[in-house]
């Protein structure tokens, strides 16, 4: 089992916080992390010690904190999942920004990468539907302002892909 699979949601939050702070300041301090996560300094110290044991951060008391190469890679993956989920919630589901950010923060720890990537692809599809105008109407769900039929909005091209049986399904696939 890899380290990535054994990190807790809290540890992932610390990696993400260090990544975000470092993006602005080149490195993080324990005080910055405590403020960012709204936790006590003693909690930060304990988490940093654990992350250092996992070789994910460079940490020494009263010194600047940076991510190791492995820690940076993991933090980038966490940030990617967060941004993808947040974007999906805002652009596809029409959720308000703050609510989308909070939901993405909770979900980023448990949604597998393959599902996040499918959500990204679906959001791209909705944005580029050949008939245009697909939106989320609060209380109604998806509808197409241009009068799209299910068939016309399920494929980007006029060429339908056959199913495993060689026949097109009822959605033109």
Backbone torsions as a table, in degrees:
resi	resn	phi	psi	omega
1	UNK	NA	134.6	-178.1
2	UNK	-82.5	163.5	177.9
3	UNK	-58.3	-40.3	-178.1
4	UNK	-54.3	-39.2	-177.9
5	UNK	-76.7	-12.8	-177.4
6	UNK	-105.6	-4.3	179.5
7	UNK	-70.8	142.5	175.0
8	UNK	-83.2	165.9	176.4
9	UNK	-59.4	-38.2	179.2
10	UNK	-63.2	-45.1	179.1
11	UNK	-63.0	-38.8	176.4
12	UNK	-63.5	-38.9	177.7
13	UNK	-61.6	-39.5	178.2
14	UNK	-65.1	-43.9	177.9
15	UNK	-61.0	-44.1	179.1
16	UNK	-62.8	-42.5	179.4
17	UNK	-62.2	-46.2	179.4
18	UNK	-61.8	-41.7	179.0
19	UNK	-60.5	-48.8	-177.6
20	UNK	-65.3	-43.3	179.8
21	UNK	-65.8	-44.0	-179.6
22	UNK	-64.0	-30.9	178.4
23	UNK	-63.2	-29.8	-179.4
24	UNK	-93.4	-37.3	-171.4
25	UNK	-116.6	2.8	-178.2
26	UNK	74.9	-19.8	176.4
27	UNK	-161.7	166.6	-179.3
28	UNK	-118.2	155.3	171.7
29	UNK	-114.1	156.3	179.7
30	UNK	-55.8	-39.0	179.6
31	UNK	-62.4	-40.3	178.1
32	UNK	-61.9	-43.4	-178.3
33	UNK	-65.8	-43.7	178.9
34	UNK	-59.8	-43.2	178.3
35	UNK	-66.2	-44.5	-178.0
36	UNK	-60.2	-43.5	-177.3
37	UNK	-93.5	-6.0	-177.8
38	UNK	57.1	53.1	178.0
39	UNK	-130.2	169.9	178.8
40	UNK	-76.4	152.5	179.2
41	UNK	-59.0	-36.5	-179.9
42	UNK	-64.5	-33.6	177.0
43	UNK	-66.4	-40.5	179.4
44	UNK	-62.5	-45.3	-179.2
45	UNK	-57.9	-47.8	179.4
46	UNK	-61.8	-43.6	-179.9
47	UNK	-65.4	-41.0	179.9
48	UNK	-64.7	-38.1	177.3
49	UNK	-61.4	-43.9	179.7
50	UNK	-66.0	-42.4	179.1
51	UNK	-66.7	-33.8	176.6
52	UNK	-67.1	-39.0	177.4
53	UNK	-62.4	-30.3	178.6
54	UNK	-85.8	2.8	-178.7
55	UNK	59.8	39.4	178.7
56	UNK	-105.7	-20.8	177.5
57	UNK	-135.7	154.0	170.7
58	UNK	-97.4	114.0	-174.0
59	UNK	-138.3	134.7	169.4
60	UNK	-144.0	141.2	-179.2
61	UNK	-52.0	137.4	177.0
62	UNK	65.0	16.3	-179.9
63	UNK	-115.8	170.5	176.7
64	UNK	-71.4	148.9	-178.7
65	UNK	-110.1	130.3	176.2
66	UNK	-130.7	162.3	177.5
67	UNK	-88.3	143.3	170.5
68	UNK	-75.3	174.3	178.2
69	UNK	-59.4	-43.9	178.9
70	UNK	-66.0	-40.8	178.0
71	UNK	-63.6	-40.1	178.5
72	UNK	-64.7	-43.0	178.8
73	UNK	-59.8	-45.2	179.7
74	UNK	-66.4	-41.7	179.6
75	UNK	-63.6	-40.4	178.2
76	UNK	-62.5	-37.9	177.3
77	UNK	-65.5	-41.8	178.8
78	UNK	-63.5	-46.0	179.5
79	UNK	-62.9	-41.0	178.6
80	UNK	-60.2	-47.0	179.6
81	UNK	-61.1	-43.2	-179.5
82	UNK	-60.4	-51.0	-177.6
83	UNK	-64.0	-40.2	179.8
84	UNK	-64.4	-44.8	178.7
85	UNK	-64.4	-45.8	-179.8
86	UNK	-60.4	-44.6	179.5
87	UNK	-62.2	-42.3	178.3
88	UNK	-60.7	-45.8	-179.0
89	UNK	-62.1	-41.4	-177.6
90	UNK	-75.6	-53.1	-171.3
91	UNK	-80.7	-32.2	-177.4
92	UNK	-97.5	-44.4	-176.3
93	UNK	-94.3	-10.8	178.0
94	UNK	72.3	26.8	179.2
95	UNK	-79.6	142.6	178.5
96	UNK	-61.4	148.9	-174.5
97	UNK	-52.0	-50.7	-177.3
98	UNK	-65.2	-42.8	178.9
99	UNK	-64.9	-39.6	178.2
100	UNK	-63.9	-42.6	179.2
101	UNK	-62.1	-45.1	-179.3
102	UNK	-64.4	-42.1	179.3
103	UNK	-66.6	-42.8	179.0
104	UNK	-61.0	-39.3	179.9
105	UNK	-61.8	-39.8	179.7
106	UNK	-73.9	-38.0	-173.8
107	UNK	-83.6	-24.4	-173.9
108	UNK	-57.8	-22.9	-176.7
109	UNK	-83.1	-20.1	-172.7
110	UNK	-118.5	-15.8	-178.3
111	UNK	-83.0	121.4	-179.8
112	UNK	-62.1	151.2	-177.2
113	UNK	-55.7	-40.7	-178.1
114	UNK	-61.2	-37.0	179.4
115	UNK	-72.3	-41.2	177.2
116	UNK	-59.6	-43.9	-179.6
117	UNK	-64.1	-36.1	176.7
118	UNK	-68.3	-38.0	175.7
119	UNK	-62.4	-40.6	177.6
120	UNK	-61.3	-47.8	179.8
121	UNK	-61.9	-39.8	179.3
122	UNK	-65.4	-41.9	177.8
123	UNK	-61.6	-40.9	177.5
124	UNK	-63.2	-40.9	178.5
125	UNK	-61.4	-48.5	-179.7
126	UNK	-58.9	-40.6	-178.9
127	UNK	-69.1	-24.3	-175.8
128	UNK	-116.3	17.9	178.7
129	UNK	-50.7	130.1	-175.6
130	UNK	-60.7	-23.1	179.2
131	UNK	-90.7	-17.6	176.6
132	UNK	68.1	167.3	173.2
133	UNK	80.3	10.6	177.9
134	UNK	-72.6	127.1	179.3
135	UNK	-141.0	168.6	173.3
136	UNK	-101.5	119.6	178.8
137	UNK	-102.0	113.2	-177.0
138	UNK	-50.7	126.7	178.5
139	UNK	90.0	-11.5	-177.6
140	UNK	-121.3	-33.2	-176.4
141	UNK	97.9	-159.9	-178.0
142	UNK	-71.9	141.1	167.1
143	UNK	-153.0	160.6	-178.2
144	UNK	-110.3	120.6	-178.1
145	UNK	-62.7	-24.2	-176.5
146	UNK	-91.3	5.9	179.7
147	UNK	77.7	33.4	-179.4
148	UNK	-63.4	140.4	169.8
149	UNK	-90.0	164.8	179.7
150	UNK	-59.5	-39.5	-179.7
151	UNK	-62.4	-44.2	-174.2
152	UNK	-74.5	-20.2	-178.7
153	UNK	-101.4	-0.8	-177.4
154	UNK	-93.4	-8.8	178.9
155	UNK	-132.7	145.3	177.8
156	UNK	-83.0	-24.8	-177.9
157	UNK	-120.3	169.2	179.9
158	UNK	-79.2	-12.7	178.5
159	UNK	-83.9	121.0	178.2
160	UNK	-89.7	143.7	177.0
161	UNK	-90.7	132.9	177.3
162	UNK	-72.2	152.5	175.9
163	UNK	-77.7	-179.1	-178.8
164	UNK	-57.9	-29.6	-179.4
165	UNK	-80.3	-5.8	-179.6
166	UNK	90.9	-5.2	179.3
167	UNK	-102.3	149.6	174.6
168	UNK	-75.5	143.2	175.5
169	UNK	-85.8	-179.4	-176.2
170	UNK	-70.0	-2.0	175.9
171	UNK	-107.3	15.1	178.4
172	UNK	80.8	13.4	-179.5
173	UNK	-103.4	NA	NA
